[in-house]
């Protein structure tokens, strides 16, 4: 018992300590050499910079020559002192032409991303290399990995949900063979899928074939990675769970000690953490809060869906005489209600964290899948509400059978009392006749009453109570029959509850499938951010502005082409080229340029342009703020003829790397 507690606690500390802030699903933000660039000298290496920490494998970077030959050499590594880069050395004496760079790395949330670009040495040329266009999830290994991951969720739900159903709701059900088989199946499925995920992780990350699953180098890289550590820890926990199941077996209901419960709870939390610490919760905003919320979400899912499966099996497969009792159904109903509340609360937080804005619900794949999941959950909750109503009806016959009978006393009014006459024949009674005592309704209150013998007369019978009313008797019989018909039928309620629980379980499987798709989809926040960064990366690296001028003299008009590079906050280079009235480049005695940020009242800042024999330039103009800057451009054509004109230019924010 102590060893199990230490094992689960170690796994919790290991996985929680391995989580670090990131923003789910990385994106390429810089490449050296740049995409589509032409360089004069052969680079020594290719260096890529990403928006977050990335994992690398042997084939993360491939560089192909114009003849489609590999020219990268040595291992792929992070640049010194970084975890968000990937670089590889290139061969010496590269020929001129266009080179193709293909890359595939693993984001901080465990999902692979890939891409490609080209650069040219000397001058562009025809290239026989083919740019990879397949999605990272398009390989056979990736599709199989996603399918196995879905089955693993089902195994987790069965292992935790069935165990809790037996231990907390129906201890006597531990001896039921169908429930024992369901619990064993959950453990076996989760163990087998975890081992398979560990094998498939290498091809999933590298984009290789299924045959490469047994490649020792890929296995080594998988085991030392964060996802590999989580899968390995899961296997260790499942081995310990298998030992516990073999020990207790049919005595799960008797495992009520505090130590056993603490061990079981901690082990379940550790199992859920092997998912949370290696997927979306481990990357993005508020990671220290997101991981425990994800653990609660997974546990609530397992308790609800696994418990539903256990209840459905108990309702359908329990042998005669061993049916699940109504109190057990009531206990699970309360447990399921708490699980649903936890699912809703944690799901709302996770939705806000991963989506960010309402617009993203309709503009991103993750948002659309999340909307679909929300609709499925609403449908499941509707069916669950119906199941709770049936549970209440199912409990009514049980209550009626166990309630003590109630004694009903009916008051009889005094006015209903009347004397009962007895006819006494004349003369002495026969010797063998029984003794007869006159009886009146008031005899108990007034004592014995003497009666005088009278002569028998048939009319005296009229003083006696009338015979029972036959119509009233028939009516009472009909009322009794109607009451029997209106009595609840336990078996009918059991059948209805059975169908409702089965339908709820099927819908739960649908929700689980959508959840699996969500775990493999780029969150909306990351998708929006990466799209903005990609657009920024492909934006022009310089901004050109044409400023017309006219000094008012003959041939005194023209235009000045001013170029800012990179036209961002920070240091910029400025070039000014003057065109005359005929459109040709002209040389002028002086060009001055100042910039003012009117909104923030900064400036004017002198660009300090210098004549470069045909154009004017400044190597360093530092602009501290983004937004609209007003240029004041002075062009002097002669000693006395000059003009100053103004025009706005937009400076972009610095890139968020």
N, C-alpha and C positions, 0 to 999 in steps of 0.2 A: 504493500500500500504506500509506504513512504517513498519507495523507488518510483512508483507511478507519479506521485505528486512532484517529485524532483524533476522527472522527465518532462512533464507537461509545463512546469514552471520554467525550465531551461529553454524549451521551444518558444514559449511566450517572450522571454527576454531576448532570445536570439533574433526572432523575426521582427519584434517591435524595434529593436535597436538598429536593424538594417534598413528601416524606412527613412527616407530623406525627402525634403521638399523638391518638387519638380513640377513641370507642367505637362500633363499627359500627352503623349504622342509628340515626338520631337519633329523639327523641320530644319532643313539646311538653310543657313543664313549667310554663309560665305564660303567661297572656294578659291584656292590659290593653286594654279592659275584660274581666273574667273571663267564662267561659262561664255563660250563664243569669242573669247579673247584671242588675240594674236600676239605671241611673245617672240622677241628677237633671239633670246638665248634659251637653251634647253633647261628646264627647271630640274633641280635635284630631287624633288619630292612633290607629291600631291598632298595638300592639307585641306581638310574640310572642317568647318566649324558649324555646330548645331545649336539649337536653342536650349538644350538641356543635356544632362548626362546621357551618354549612349553606351551600349555594350557592343563589343567588337568580336569578330570571329576571324578565322584564317582567310575567308573569302570576302571580307567586308569591303575591300577596295580592289578593283580590277582595272588596269589601264591597257588599252589595245592600240596598237600602231595603225597607220593607214592600211596596212596589209592584214589587219586583224590578228596580230601576234601580241602575246603578253609581254609587256615591257616593265611591269612592276617587279620589284625584287625585295626579298626580305619580308618579315612579318608586318602585319598591320598593327599600329600602336596608337595610343593617345600621344599628342604632343606633350613635351615635358611640362609638368605642373598643371595639367588640365585633365578633365574627364568628359568634356563636351566636344572633343575633336577626334579626328581619325586621319592618320597620315601613313604614307608608304613611300619608300625610296623608288626611284626610277633608274633604269639602266643607263649606262654611259653612251655617248655618241649617238644620240637619237637623230634619225633623219628628219628632214623637213616634211611637213604635212599636217593633217588633221588627226588628232588623237581623241579616243573615246574613253571616258571614265564612267564606270558603273559602280554603284555603292549600295550596300545593304547593311543596316545597323539595327540595334534593338533599343527602343525607347525605354525610359525609366519605368513605365507601367508594364513592361514585358512584351509589347507588341512590336514586330519588325516593321521597318519602313525602308523604302528603297527608291532609287532614282538614277539618273544618268545625265551627263552633259559632255560637251566637246570643247577643245581648245586647239589652236593651231600653232605650230612652230615654224617661224619664217613666213609662211604664207599658207592660206587654206588650200586643201587639195581634196580629191575624191578619196573616200574611205570605204573599204569593204566591211568594216565593223558595223554590227547591227546594234542599235540602241535597245536595251531591254525595255519592254512596255508592259510586261505582266504585272499584275497587282501582287503585293507581298502575300496576299491570302489566296492567290490563284493556283498554287502548287497543290499536288496531291497530298503531300505531307501536311500542309496547312489546313486543308479541308478535313482531313482525318483527325487532326489535332483538335479542331473546333468541335467535331462530333463527339470525340471521346471526352472532351471537357464537359459537354452537356450531360453525358451519361454519369460522369463523376458527381455532378450536382445531385442527380437522382439518388446515387448511392449514399451521399451525405445525408440527404433528407430521410431515407429509410433507416440508416443507422441511428441517428439521433432521435428522430420522431417515434419510431417503434419502441426504442428503449424507454423513452419518457412516458409513452402511452401505457406500457406495462407497469413501470415502476410507480407512476403517480396516479393513474386512472383505474387500472384493472390488474392488480397484482396476481390474481388467480389466473389471468390470461397467460402467464409465463409458461404454464404447462400445456397450452394449446399448440399443437404441432404447426398449423398454418402460420401462426404468429412467429414461432421460432424459426421457421423456414424463411419468412420475410425478413427477419432481423439478420439471419446469416447471409441471405442474398445481398442485403444492403452492405454488409461488411465486405463480402467477397467482391462485389462490383466496384466499390470505392478503392479497394486494394489493387485490383487488376487494372483499373483505369489510371491510377496514380503511377503504377509501374510503366504502363504504356505511354503516358504523357512524358515521363522521364526519358524514354527512348526516342520519342518523336520530337522532343524539344530541339535537338540539334538540327535536323532537317528543317524544322519550322523556322528557326532563326536564320539559317544560312541559305534557305531556298533550295536545298539539295533534294535528291530523290529519296524514296523510302529505303533503298538499300543502304544509304549512308547513315541510317539510324544506329548501326553497330560500329561506326567509325570511331576508333578509340580517341582520336583527337577531338571529335565533336562531343563525345561523352564526357571527356575531361573538362571541356569548356562549359558544358551544361551543368555539371555537378558543382563547379566552383562559382557559377553565377547565382544571382539572388533567387531566380525562379527555381533553379535546380536545388538550392538549399531548402526552399520551401517544400518542394516535392519530396526530397529526402526526409525532411522532418515529418511530413505527413505519413510516409511509409513506416517510420519508427513508431509514431503514435498508433497507427493501425495495427502494428504487430502487438503492442501492449494491449490494445482493445481486444484483439483476438484471444490473447491469453485470459483476459478478464471474462470474456464471454464463455470460453471453455470451462472456466472455473465455476461460474455461477449458473450458466445454462438455464435450467428450468426454475432456478431460485432467484431470478431477478426481482421478483416481488418481495423477497425477504431481505434484499440488500438495502436496508433502510438506515444503516449506521451513518453517523455524521461524516466519518472518514471516507466511506464509499461514495456518498453523495458529493462531497467536495472533490474527490478524484474524478468522478464522472463529469461534473460541471467544468472543472479545469481542463480536462481532456477535450470536451466539446468546444470550449472557447479556443483552445490551441489549434484544433482542426480547422475551425473557421478562420483563424488568423493566418493559416497557410495560404488561403485565398487572398485575404485582404492585404497582406503585406507584399504581394507580388503582382497586383493588378491595379485597376484605376484608383483605388483608395490610396495607394502608395505614391501617387504623383498628382500634382496640382496644388490647389490652395488648401490650407487648414489640414495638412496631413495628420498631425497629432490627434485631431478630433475625428477626421474622416475614417481612420482605421478602426477605432472602437465602434463607430456607428455602423461601418460595414460588417463588423463581426456580429453585432446585434441583429442586423438585417438578415444575415445568413442563418443565424440560429433561429430566429423567428420563422423564417421560411421552412427550415428543417422540422421544427416542432409542429407547424401547421400542416404542411403537405405530408410529412412522414406519419404524423398522427392520423391524418385522414386516410392514408393508405391502410394503416393498422386497423382503424375502425371499420373500413369497408371490408377488409378480409374477415374481421371478427363477425360482422353482420352476415356475410355471405357463406363463410366456410366453417363457422363454429358448428360442431356436431350437436344433435338433439340432446338437451339436458345441460349443455354448456354454453348456452347463448349469453352474449354480453348483457349484463344487467343494466337496468335503467340508471342507477346511480353512477356507474362507470361512464355512460354516455353523457350524463350531466356534468361530471368532472371534466371530461374532455371538451365539452362545449364551452365551459368557462376558460379552460386553458387556450383553446383556439381563439376565443375572443381577445384575450390578452395578446396573443401572438399577432393577430391582425392589427391591433392598435399599434404595436411596436413596428410592424411592417409599414404602416401608413406614415408614422412620424419619421422613421429613418429614411423611408423612400422620398418623402418631401425634401428632406435635407440633401440627400444625394442628388435629387433632380436639380435643385437650385445650384448645387456645387458644380455639377457637370454641364448644365445647360446655360445658366447665367441670365439669359433674357428670354422673354416670351417669343420674340421673333425667331429665335433659334429653334423653337419647337417645330416650325414649318419649313425652315430654310436649311436644316442640316439633317443628315441621315440619323444621327443619334436622337435628335429631337423628335423626328417622325416615329422612330421605333419606341421611344419613351411614351409618346402619345398613344400608340397602339397598346403598349403594356398597361397604361392607365385604364384604357377602355376594358381590357381583359380583366383587370383587377376589380373594376366596378361590377362586372358581370359575375365574377366569383363571389364578391361580397353579397350580391343579391341572392345568389343561390345559398350562400352560407346563412343568410337571414332566414330563408325558408327552412333550412335544416334546423336552426334553433327553435323555430316554431314547432316543428315536428318533434323535436326533443322534449319540449314542454308537454305536448300531447302524449308522448311516449311515457312520460313520468306519471301522468294522471292515473292510469290503471294500477301502477305500482303503489301509489299513495292510497288508493281505494282498498287495495288488498291488505295493506299493512295497518290501516287505521282501525282502532278498536270500535266495536259496535256501539251505537248510541241508543240509550234507553229513552223512549218518548213517553211522557206522561200526559194524559189528556184529562183536563178538568171537566167534571160533570156538574152542571148547575143544580141548585137545590130544587128548582121548579120542576126538574125532570123526575124527582122522586114521587112515587105514588104508591098507595097500598095495593098489595097483591092478595086477593081473596082466595081462600081455600074452601071448597065445599065439603062439609062434614055430614055424612049420612046420619039420619035419625036412628036412635037406639044405640045400644051398646055395640061396640065394635066386636068383630069375631075374636075368638081367643087367639087365633094364630095371626091376626092382623098386626102389622108394625105400628108402633106408637107414632102419632102425628102431632106435630107442634105447630100452631098457627104462626105465620110469618108475616111481618109488616116491614116496609122499607125503613120505618122509624124505630124499629125494635131496639137497635143498639143504643139509641139516644134516650128512649123513654122506659126501657125495661120490658118485661113480658106483658103481653096484652091478652086478656081473656076474651074468648069468642064463645058465642052461644051456638049450640048445635042448631042447624037448620035443615029443612027438608031439601033434598037434592032437587035442583031445578035446572034444566038445560040452559035457561037464560042467564044463569050465574056465570057461565063461561065468558060472557061478554066483558066482565070486569077484568079478565086476565090480559097480559101483554099480547099485542097482535103478532102474528107470524112475521118473520123477516121478509122484507121487500125483495122480491126476485129481481126486479130491474136494478135496484141498488147493488145487489150482489154481482150482477153481470157487468155493471159499470166498473166496479172495483176490480174485477178480473181483467177487463180491458186495459185499465190504467196500469195494472201490474205488468201486463204483456208489453205495453208501450215503453214502460221503464226498462224492461229487459232489452228491448230493441235499441233504445237510446244509450245503453251502457257502452263505453268505449271498448273497441276490440284491439287488444295489445298486438296481435299478429298483423292486423292491417296497418297500424302505425309503424311497426317494425319494417314492413315491406316498403312503405313510403319513405321512411328514413334511410333505408338501404339504397334506394334509387337516388335520393337526393345527395347522399354522401358520395356515391359513385360518380355522379355528374360533377360534383364540386371537385373531386380528385382529378377528373379528366381536364377540367378547366385549369386546375393548378399546374398540371403538366404543360399546358399551353403557355401559361405565364412563365414557367421555368425555361421553356424554349426561347421565348423572347428575351428573357434575362441573359441567357447565354449569348445571344446575338449582340446584346448591348455591351457585354464585357469585351467583345472583339471589335467594337466600333469606336472610332475616334470621338471622344466627348465633344459636345458643341463648343464649349469654351476654347478647347485646343484647336478645333477646326476653324473657328472664326479668327483666332489669333494667328494660326499658321497661314491662313489665306491672306491676311493683312501683311504678314511678313514676306510671303512670296511675292505679293504685288509690290511691296516696297523694294524687294531685291531686284525685281525686273523693271523698276522705275528708272527713268533716265538718270545718269550719274551727273548730269550738268543741266543748268537752266540757261537758255539763251533769250535775251530780250532785245528787240529792235526799237531804238529810240530815234524818231525823226527830229531834225532841227532845221532852222532857217534863220540866217543872220540878216536877211533883208537886202543883201547886195547881189549883184550878178554872180551866178554860180556859187552862191553862198548857202545853198541848202544841201541836204543830204540825210544820211542815217548813220547811227552808231550801233554796231552789234556788240552787245555786252554779254559775256558768258561767265556765269558763276559755277564753280565746281568744288564740291558736289551739291551746292545750293542747300546745305543743311546747317543746323546749328553747330557752331565750332569754327575751325579754320577753313577758309575758302580761298581758292585762287580766282583772280578776276582778269579777264582779257577784254580789251576794247579795240574794235576794228572800225575805222571810219570810211564810209562810202560817200563819194561825191554825188552831184546831181545826175551824172551820166551812169551811175551804178558802179563805177570803178573804184578801187581802193585808192585813197588819197592820204598824203602825209600832212599833218597839221602841226603847228607849233606847240599846242598845249591841249590836253584833255584832263579835266579834274572831275572826280566822282566822290560824292558824300552820300551816306545813307542815314535815314532817321526812322525810328520806330515811334510813330506818333502816339499810338495807344498807350505805350508805357513811358513815353516822353524820354526816349533814349536817343542821343545823337545831337547834331550830325557827326557821323564817324567818317573820317577821311580815308579813302581807300589807298591814297598815295601811289597813284599810277605812275609807272616809269616807261619812258619811250624805249621800245625794243626794236628800233629800226624797221618801222612799218606798222607796228601795232603797239598799243599801250597795255601794261600788265602790272599786277601786284601779286606777289607769291603768297601773301598771307594777310587775309582780312578776317578777323574774328568777329562773328555775329553770335551774340549770347542768347537770343530769343527767337523762337519760330514765329511765323506770321507774316504780316505785310510790312515791308520796309519801303519807304519812299526814297527813290534815287533823285539826287540833284546833279545833273550832268552839265558841265560847262565845256563848250567847244570854242576854241579861239582859232580863227582862220588867218588873221593878220595882227599886226600890233594893236590895232584899234577895233577890229571887228570880231566880236564874240557874242555868244548867246548861251543862256542857261535854261534848260528844260527839265521838267520833272516827270517821273513815271514810277509806278509801283512794281515791286517784284516780291514774290512769295518765297520764303525760306522754310524748308521742311524741318520737322523735329529730327533730332539725332536718332539713329536706329536703336531699338531696344534689344540689345544682344544678351 
